[in-house]
């Protein structure tokens, strides 16, 4: 089963967020605080096999909430950093991944919870983000979070009972967002960001099957997927796709059956768009249909180009 990351909005999702917090603190303190009640607060929850496995919370920074000391046994005062940043500024003050995931799955889930929160905040016109981030997940290859201009405030802090070193950071949300957008080939799909959620797949997991009706599309963020065709009793690999590519959008829009299957070849993270939410957005904003026509047009041009090259 894939891991799903959603913006927690329903009562059930908020309760799942609170259950992960209780687990993190071993139910020693109350979980709800005033910041959960503010409309600008962003709570994210990750599910694996239907169970919550991780949460992140981003709150609008206030002077009386200068440090996420309720999660860690140390504190860091962000007030000086805040005075040097453009507002509005958010604070990442809850970030919990429960035990049980593989090291690679936990690493990717950490980054994707972080990135999804950043994208949501940037869409809300927030300017800056501050917080504490695990030091061992700040240097992971070409997708290293530091490549998005994270600024370390100090070399790190570590509490007496906490074995993980944490890096206090600040981040320009708009710079991060613009770099992320620059990687996307079919940028028209970004018009539908309000209904995005994030999905993580382990190697070998089936993302969709040949013959199924299209109900989702995927914008690949990290990893490699393989497109395969089943013909009689033979499995025929057709292509490999990687980050920044849009997959499955035609079948999602037309609801025609899938002409091939999609399999995660490595650990894969992707932004997912569901057909129902997609259509509801089009009903509210019919002018967005022009962006869909542009994607169709590009797909037709690409198909024609492949035909010409095949006969060259």
FILOBA-42552 format. One line per 3 residues: number of its first residue (from 1); for each residue x, z, y of N, C-alpha, C. Coordinates in steps of 0.05 Angstrom, whole numbers, plus 5000, padded with zeros to 4 digits. Each point is the difference from the previous one (the first is absolute). Layout:
! residues N
NUM) X,Z,Y,X,Z,Y,X,Z,Y | ...
This chain:
! residues 312
1) 5017,5000,4976,4983,5000,5024,5018,5000,5025 | 4992,4984,5020,5016,5000,5025,4996,5025,5016 | 5018,5005,5019,4998,5022,5019,4987,4989,5025
4) 4979,5012,5010,4986,4992,5024,5005,5019,5023 | 5006,4990,5023,5003,5016,5025,4978,4993,5019 | 4984,5020,5007,4977,4995,5018,5001,5019,5024
7) 4987,4991,5021,4994,5017,5023,4977,5019,4991 | 5005,5026,5000,4979,5019,4991,4978,5002,5021 | 4976,4991,4993,4978,5001,5019,4975,5014,4988
10) 4996,4998,4974,4977,5012,4988,5005,5029,4994 | 4979,5015,4995,5003,5028,4993,5016,5004,4975 | 4996,4983,4980,5015,5001,4975,5030,4996,5005
13) 5006,4980,5016,5029,4995,5006,5013,5022,5015 | 4986,5012,5019,5011,5023,5015,5004,5023,4982 | 4981,5005,4981,5004,5022,4981,5024,4995,4982
16) 5005,4975,4993,5024,4993,4984,5025,5005,5016 | 5000,4994,5026,5023,5007,5017,5005,5030,5000 | 4979,5016,5002,5003,5029,5001,5010,5010,4973
19) 4991,4988,4978,5009,5009,4974,5030,4996,4996 | 5011,4978,5011,5029,4995,4998,5015,5020,5017 | 4989,5006,5023,5013,5021,5017,5000,5027,4986
22) 4978,5007,4988,4999,5025,4985,5021,5001,4978 | 5003,4978,4986,5020,4999,4979,5028,5004,5012 | 5005,4987,5023,5027,5002,5012,5007,5028,5008
25) 4980,5015,5010,5005,5027,5009,4991,5021,4980 | 4993,4991,4976,4992,5017,4979,4977,5018,5009 | 4982,4988,5016,4975,5014,5008,5005,5027,5014
28) 5023,5002,5014,5006,5025,5013,4987,5003,5028 | 4992,4977,5011,4989,5001,5027,4975,4981,5001 | 4985,5004,5021,4978,4982,5005,5010,4972,5006
31) 4984,4980,4993,5010,4973,5003,4990,4986,5024 | 4976,5007,5009,4989,4986,5023,5009,5012,5026 | 5009,4984,5019,5007,5010,5026,4986,4983,5021
34) 5001,5007,5025,4985,4985,5020,5008,4971,5002 | 5024,4993,4993,5009,4972,5003,4985,4981,4981 | 4990,5010,4978,4984,4983,4982,4973,4992,5012
37) 4992,5015,5020,4974,4995,5013,5001,4980,5023 | 5025,4995,5009,5002,4982,5023,4997,4971,4991 | 4984,4984,5014,4995,4973,4992,5024,4982,4999
40) 5021,5006,5016,5024,4983,5000,5019,5006,4977 | 4995,5022,4984,5018,5007,4978,4997,4979,4977 | 5022,4993,4988,5001,4981,4978,5009,5014,4975
43) 4982,5002,4980,5006,5011,4974,5001,4977,4980 | 5022,4998,4985,5002,4980,4979,5001,5014,4973 | 4988,4988,4979,5001,5011,4974,5006,4978,4979
46) 5018,5006,4981,5008,4982,4979,4988,5009,4974 | 4989,4980,4985,4988,5006,4974,5015,4985,4978 | 5004,5014,4977,5011,4988,4976,4982,5008,4977
49) 4990,4981,4985,4981,5006,4978,4976,5016,5010 | 4992,4995,5025,4977,5013,5011,5004,5028,5011 | 5025,5009,4998,5006,5027,5010,5019,4999,5024
52) 4996,5018,5019,5017,5000,5024,5028,5009,4993 | 5020,4984,5009,5028,5007,4994,5018,5003,5024 | 4989,4993,5024,5016,5002,5024,4983,4999,5025
55) 5009,5013,5021,4985,4999,5025,5020,4999,5023 | 4990,4990,5023,5016,5001,5025,4980,5004,5023 | 5008,5015,5020,4983,5004,5023,5016,4995,5025
58) 4987,4985,5019,5012,4993,5026,4981,5011,5021 | 5010,5018,5017,4983,5012,5021,5011,4993,5027 | 4982,4998,5020,5008,4996,5027,5015,5025,5009
61) 5024,4996,5011,5018,5022,5006,4989,5017,5023 | 5001,5027,4995,4993,5019,5021,5021,5021,5000 | 5004,5012,5023,5022,5020,5003,4997,5024,4982
64) 4975,5006,4992,4995,5023,4982,5003,4993,4971 | 5010,4975,4994,5003,4992,4973,5027,4986,4997 | 5021,5015,5008,5026,4987,5003,5016,4997,4975
67) 4991,5011,4977,5016,4999,4976,4983,5002,4975 | 5006,4983,4979,4984,5002,4975,5010,5023,4982 | 5001,5024,5011,5011,5022,4985,4981,5011,4979
70) 4975,4991,5000,4981,5008,4980,5005,4987,4973 | 5016,4979,5000,5006,4986,4975,5027,5009,4989 | 5020,5003,5018,5027,5007,4993,5007,5028,5009
73) 5020,5012,4988,5008,5027,5008,5020,5000,5022 | 5000,4979,5016,5016,4999,5024,4984,4986,5021 | 5009,5001,5025,4986,4987,5021,5020,4983,5017
76) 4989,4981,5014,5016,4985,5019,4982,4995,5025 | 5011,5006,5022,4985,4998,5025,5002,4972,5012 | 4978,4986,5000,5000,4972,5009,4993,4997,5029
79) 4996,5022,5014,4991,4998,5028,5020,4985,5018 | 5026,5005,4997,5019,4987,5017,5000,4970,4994 | 4999,4992,4975,4999,4972,4993,4975,4986,5011
82) 4978,5015,4999,4975,4988,5010,5001,4993,5029 | 5014,5016,5016,5002,4995,5029,5014,4975,5007 | 5015,4989,4981,5016,4976,5004,4986,4975,4989
85) 4977,5003,4988,4987,4978,4986,4975,4990,5016 | 4994,4974,4998,4975,4991,5012,4976,5011,4985 | 4979,5006,5014,4976,5011,4988,4979,4978,4997
88) 4980,5004,4982,4996,5024,4983,5020,5001,4977 | 5007,5025,4993,5019,5005,4979,4986,5015,4977 | 5006,4991,4976,4989,5013,4976,5022,5016,4985
91) 4991,5020,4985,5018,5016,4984,4992,4997,4970 | 5020,4993,4983,4996,5000,4971,5004,5029,4991 | 4978,5014,4995,5003,5029,4995,4992,5008,4971
94) 4989,4982,4985,4995,5005,4971,5010,4976,4985 | 5017,5005,4979,5009,4978,4983,5006,5012,4973 | 4983,4995,4980,5003,5012,4974,4997,4979,4978
97) 5019,4999,4982,4998,4984,4975,5000,5020,4977 | 4980,5000,4984,4999,5019,4977,5019,4991,4978 | 5010,5020,4984,5017,4993,4978,4986,4983,4979
100) 5015,4985,4984,4988,4985,4979,5006,4970,5001 | 5007,4990,5024,5007,4972,5003,5029,4995,4993 | 5007,4976,4992,5028,4993,4996,5014,5001,5027
103) 5026,5001,4999,5016,5001,5025,4995,4975,5017 | 4999,4977,4987,4995,4975,5015,4972,4999,5012 | 4980,5009,4984,4973,5000,5009,4996,5019,5023
106) 5013,5024,4999,4998,5019,5022,5013,4990,5025 | 5023,4986,4997,5014,4989,5023,4983,4979,5014 | 4988,4982,4985,4984,4979,5012,4975,5012,5012
109) 4987,5019,4986,4976,5012,5010,5006,5014,5027 | 5023,5014,5001,5008,5013,5025,5001,4980,5023 | 5014,4978,4995,5003,4980,5021,4974,4987,5008
112) 4983,4995,4980,4975,4986,5006,4979,5018,5014 | 5000,5025,4993,4983,5019,5015,5009,5000,5029 | 5026,5002,5004,5012,5000,5027,4993,4974,5015
115) 5005,4978,4987,4996,4974,5014,4970,4995,5006 | 4983,5007,4982,4971,4996,5004,4991,5017,5024 | 5009,5024,5002,4993,5017,5022,5011,4988,5026
118) 5024,4990,5000,5012,4988,5025,4983,4976,5008 | 4992,4983,4981,4984,4976,5007,4973,5008,5012 | 4988,5020,4989,4974,5009,5011,5003,5012,5028
121) 5021,5015,5004,5005,5011,5027,5006,4978,5020 | 5016,4981,4992,5006,4978,5019,4975,4984,5007 | 4982,4997,4981,4975,4986,5005,4983,5016,5020
124) 5003,5026,5001,4985,5017,5018,5014,5003,5027 | 5021,4985,5004,5015,4999,5025,5016,5025,5005 | 5007,5015,4979,5019,5022,5004,5027,4988,5005
127) 5017,5015,5014,5026,4990,5008,5024,5011,4983 | 4998,5025,4993,5023,5013,4987,4991,5018,4977 | 5019,5005,4982,4996,5018,4977,5024,5018,4997
130) 4995,5026,4993,5021,5019,4994,4993,5013,4974 | 5020,5013,4987,4995,5014,4976,5025,5006,4984 | 4996,5009,4975,5021,5005,4982,4997,4982,4976
133) 5023,4988,4992,4999,4981,4977,5021,5007,4980 | 4994,4998,4974,5021,5007,4980,5025,4983,5003 | 5023,5014,5001,5025,4986,5005,5007,4980,4977
136) 4992,5007,4975,5007,4983,4978,4983,4975,4998 | 4981,4997,5018,4984,4976,5000,5002,4984,5026 | 5022,5005,5014,5006,4985,5025,5021,4979,4997
139) 5010,4996,4976,5022,4980,4996,4996,4986,4973 | 4980,4983,4999,4992,4987,4975,5000,4970,5003 | 5023,4987,5003,5002,4971,5000,4990,4987,5025
142) 4992,4975,4997,4993,4984,5024,4974,5008,5012 | 4983,5015,4986,4975,5010,5012,5003,5028,5011 | 5025,5009,5003,5006,5026,5011,4984,5004,5026
145) 4987,5023,5002,4984,5006,5023,5016,4999,5026 | 5026,5005,4998,5016,4999,5024,5002,4971,5011 | 4995,4980,4984,5000,4973,5010,4977,4995,5020
148) 4981,5019,5001,4978,4998,5020,5005,5018,5024 | 5026,5006,5005,5008,5014,5024,4991,5029,5001 | 5000,5013,4977,4997,5029,5000,5024,5013,5014
151) 4995,5018,5017,5021,5015,5014,5002,5028,4990 | 5023,5007,4989,5004,5028,4990,5006,5018,5024 | 4984,5021,5002,5005,5020,5021,5023,5018,4993
154) 5004,5006,4974,5022,5016,4992,5008,4991,4972 | 5022,5012,4989,5009,4993,4974,4982,5010,4978 | 4983,5019,5006,4981,5010,4980,4997,5030,5001
157) 4978,5009,4988,4994,5029,4998,4992,5006,4971 | 5006,5025,4992,4994,5007,4973,4994,5030,4999 | 4978,5008,4988,4992,5028,4999,5013,5014,4976
160) 4999,5026,5000,5012,5016,4979,4988,4994,4973 | 4974,4997,4999,4987,4995,4974,4994,4971,4994 | 5008,4983,5018,4994,4971,4997,5026,4985,4994
163) 5001,4987,4977,5024,4986,4992,5004,4973,5013 | 4979,4989,5012,5002,4973,5011,5007,5001,5029 | 5020,4984,5008,5007,4998,5027,4981,4981,5014
166) 4991,5008,5024,4981,4985,5015,5012,4990,5026 | 4994,4976,5008,5011,4988,5024,4979,4999,5022 | 5004,5015,5022,4982,4997,5023,5004,4972,5013
169) 4979,4987,5006,5002,4972,5010,4980,4995,5022 | 5006,4979,5015,4980,4988,5018,4999,4970,4993 | 4978,4987,5007,4996,4972,4994,4983,4987,5021
172) 5008,4976,5009,4983,4984,5017,4980,4985,4982 | 4975,5007,5002,4980,4988,4983,4997,4970,5005 | 5002,4992,5026,4996,4972,5006,5023,4983,4989
175) 5025,5010,5002,5023,4985,4989,4997,4997,4970 | 4992,5021,4987,4996,5000,4971,4979,4979,4993 | 4978,5000,5014,4977,4982,4994,5008,4971,5005
178) 5014,4995,5021,5008,4972,5006,5020,4989,4979 | 5018,5017,4990,5018,4992,4979,4985,4994,4974 | 4980,5017,4994,4984,4996,4976,4984,4974,5002
181) 4988,4995,5022,4984,4976,5004,5018,4975,4998 | 5024,5002,5010,5018,4977,4999,5006,4990,4972 | 4997,5018,4980,5006,4993,4972,4977,4985,4987
184) 4976,5001,5012,4976,4989,4987,4997,4970,5006 | 4997,4984,4979,4998,4972,5003,4972,4992,5009 | 4979,5010,4987,4972,4994,5007,4989,5022,5018
187) 5009,4999,5025,4993,5022,5018,4970,5001,5007 | 4986,4978,4994,4971,5000,5006,4986,5023,4985 | 5010,5007,4977,4987,5021,4984,5002,5027,5014
190) 5018,5003,5019,5003,5026,5014,4976,5006,5018 | 4983,4980,5005,4975,5005,5015,4982,5019,4985 | 5005,5004,4974,4983,5016,4983,5013,5027,4993
193) 5019,5009,5017,5015,5024,4993,4982,5025,4998 | 4977,5000,5014,4984,5024,4999,4989,5006,4973 | 5000,4980,4981,4989,5005,4973,5022,4999,4979
196) 5025,5000,5008,5023,5001,4981,5001,5027,4987 | 5010,5000,4975,5011,5024,4988,5024,4992,4984 | 5016,5019,4990,5025,4994,4987,4998,5006,4970
199) 5011,4982,4983,5000,5003,4971,5028,4998,4990 | 5007,5017,4981,5026,4999,4987,4996,4995,4970 | 5016,4981,4989,4999,4993,4972,5027,5005,4986
202) 4999,5010,4976,5024,5004,4983,5006,4974,4986 | 5026,4996,4992,5007,4975,4986,4982,4996,4975 | 4990,4975,4997,4983,4993,4977,4971,5003,5005
205) 4992,5013,5022,4971,5004,5005,4988,4974,5009 | 4975,4995,4991,4986,4976,5007,4985,5004,5027 | 5005,4983,5019,4988,5003,5026,4973,4985,5001
208) 4998,4977,4987,4974,4988,4994,5004,4981,4976 | 4977,4994,4987,5000,4984,4976,4990,4971,5005 | 5011,4981,4986,4990,4973,5000,4971,5001,4989
211) 4982,4986,5014,4972,4999,4991,4982,5020,5014 | 5011,5021,5013,4984,5019,5015,4991,4988,5026 | 4977,5010,5010,4991,4992,5027,5018,5013,5020
214) 5007,4985,5021,5017,5012,5021,4985,5021,5016 | 5012,5023,5003,4988,5022,5016,5020,5013,5019 | 5026,4994,4996,5021,5012,5017,5022,4980,5006
217) 5014,5005,5022,5024,4984,5007,5022,5020,5006 | 5025,4992,4997,5023,5017,5002,5020,4988,5020 | 5009,5017,5018,5023,4993,5017,5024,5016,4990
220) 5019,4986,4987,5022,5014,4987,5019,5013,5020 | 5007,5025,4996,5018,5014,5017,5028,5004,4988 | 5000,5005,4974,5025,5006,4986,4997,4994,4971
223) 5022,4989,4988,4999,4994,4971,4995,4970,4994 | 4999,4994,4974,4996,4972,4991,4977,4999,4981 | 4982,4981,5004,4978,4995,4982,5003,4973,4986
226) 4989,4997,4977,5002,4975,4985,4972,4989,4996 | 4996,4974,5006,4975,4986,4996,5003,4986,4972 | 4981,5006,4982,5001,4989,4973,4974,4987,4993
229) 5002,4979,4984,4977,4984,4991,4997,5004,4970 | 4976,5007,4992,4995,5002,4971,4986,4975,4990 | 5013,4986,4982,4990,4975,4989,5000,5002,4970
232) 4975,5002,4989,4996,5005,4972,5014,5026,4993 | 5020,5000,4983,5014,5025,4992,5028,5002,5014 | 5004,4984,5020,5026,4999,5013,4998,5011,5029
235) 5020,5017,5007,5002,5010,5028,5022,4984,5014 | 4992,4987,5022,5019,4982,5014,5006,5012,5028 | 5024,5009,5005,5007,5009,5027,5000,4976,5020
238) 4987,5004,5022,4997,4978,5020,5019,5005,5024 | 5000,5025,5010,5015,5005,5024,5005,5030,5003 | 5020,5006,5016,5005,5028,5009,4996,5001,5030
241) 4987,5021,5008,4995,5005,5029,5011,5027,5008 | 5008,5002,5025,5012,5025,5010,4988,5007,5027 | 5013,5019,5013,4989,5013,5024,4992,4980,5022
244) 4980,5008,5015,4989,4986,5023,4982,4976,4993 | 4995,4996,4974,4983,4978,4992,4972,5010,4994 | 4980,4983,5007,4972,5006,4995,4991,4987,4974
247) 4986,5015,4983,4993,4991,4973,4971,5005,4995 | 4986,4980,4989,4972,5004,4991,4979,4998,5021 | 5007,4992,5024,4980,4999,5022,4979,4979,4996
250) 5007,4977,4988,4980,4979,4997,4978,5008,4981 | 5007,5012,4977,4980,5009,4981,4984,5023,5011 | 5012,5017,5016,4985,5022,5012,4979,4989,5019
253) 5007,4980,5016,4981,4990,5019,4978,4984,4986 | 5007,4983,4981,4980,4982,4987,4987,5014,4976 | 5012,5021,4990,4991,5014,4976,5000,4982,4975
256) 5017,4980,5001,5004,4984,4976,5018,5015,4980 | 5000,4991,4975,5016,5014,4980,5029,4996,5006 | 5017,5019,4992,5028,4998,5003,5011,4978,4981
259) 5017,4984,5011,5012,4978,4983,5025,5009,4985 | 5010,5024,5006,5023,5010,4987,4999,5031,5002 | 5018,5013,4985,5002,5029,5001,5024,5008,5018
262) 4999,5024,5011,5022,5010,5017,5010,5026,4988 | 5026,5001,4994,5012,5024,4987,5023,5010,5017 | 5001,5027,5003,5023,5012,5014,5025,4999,4983
265) 5020,4985,5009,5025,4997,4985,5018,5024,5005 | 4999,5011,5024,5015,5024,5008,4979,5020,5011 | 5009,5023,5009,4982,5017,5015,4991,4985,5025
268) 4975,4998,5005,4989,4984,5021,4982,5017,5018 | 5004,4997,5026,4981,5011,5019,4988,4977,5017 | 4974,5002,5005,4986,4979,5015,4977,5011,5016
271) 4994,4986,5021,4976,5006,5015,4977,4985,4987 | 4978,5014,4995,4978,4989,4985,4975,4997,5018 | 4986,4978,4997,4976,4994,5015,4978,4995,4979
274) 4978,5015,5002,4977,4996,4982,4980,4981,5013 | 4987,4984,4983,4982,4980,5009,4977,5011,5017 | 4988,5022,4990,4977,5011,5014,5007,5009,5029
277) 5022,5014,5002,5009,5009,5027,5007,4976,5017 | 5013,4980,4988,5008,4976,5014,4975,4986,5012 | 4979,4997,4983,4975,4986,5010,4986,5016,5021
280) 5000,5027,4997,4988,5017,5021,5014,4996,5027 | 5026,4997,4999,5015,4996,5025,4993,4973,5012 | 4997,4979,4983,4992,4974,5010,4972,5000,5012
283) 4982,5016,4989,4973,5002,5011,5001,5013,5028 | 5017,5020,5003,5002,5013,5026,5014,4983,5020 | 5019,4984,4991,5017,4983,5018,5002,4972,4989
286) 4979,4984,5003,4999,4973,4988,5023,4982,5010 | 5011,5005,5023,5022,4983,5011,5025,5001,4982 | 5002,5021,4983,5024,5003,4983,5000,4979,4978
289) 4977,4986,4996,5000,4979,4980,5020,4978,5006 | 5007,4996,5025,5019,4980,5007,5028,5007,4988 | 5006,5025,4998,5025,5008,4988,5001,4994,4971
292) 4977,5002,4987,4998,4993,4971,5004,4970,4996 | 4988,4984,5018,5004,4971,4998,5029,4993,5003 | 5014,5014,5017,5029,4995,5003,5015,5005,4974
295) 4993,5021,4987,5013,5006,4974,4994,4979,4980 | 4974,4991,4998,4992,4979,4982,5016,4974,5006 | 5003,4994,5026,5013,4976,5008,5030,5001,4991
298) 5012,5023,5003,5028,5002,4992,5003,4997,4969 | 4981,5011,4985,5001,4997,4971,4997,4971,4992 | 4982,4985,5013,4996,4972,4994,5025,4984,5006
301) 5012,5006,5023,5025,4986,5008,5022,5006,4980 | 5002,5025,4991,5021,5007,4980,4995,4985,4974 | 4975,4998,4991,4993,4986,4975,5007,4971,5003
304) 4993,4988,5022,5007,4971,5004,5030,4996,5000 | 5015,5018,5012,5029,4998,5002,5012,5001,4972 | 4989,5018,4983,5010,5002,4972,4994,4974,4984
307) 4976,4988,5005,4993,4975,4987,5019,4978,5007 | 5006,4998,5027,5018,4979,5009,5028,5004,4989 | 5010,5025,5000,5026,5005,4989,5002,4995,4970
310) 4977,5004,4986,4999,4995,4971,5002,4970,4994 | 4992,4983,5018,5000,4972,4996,5024,4986,5014 | 5017,5016,5012,5023,4989,5015,5021,4990,4980
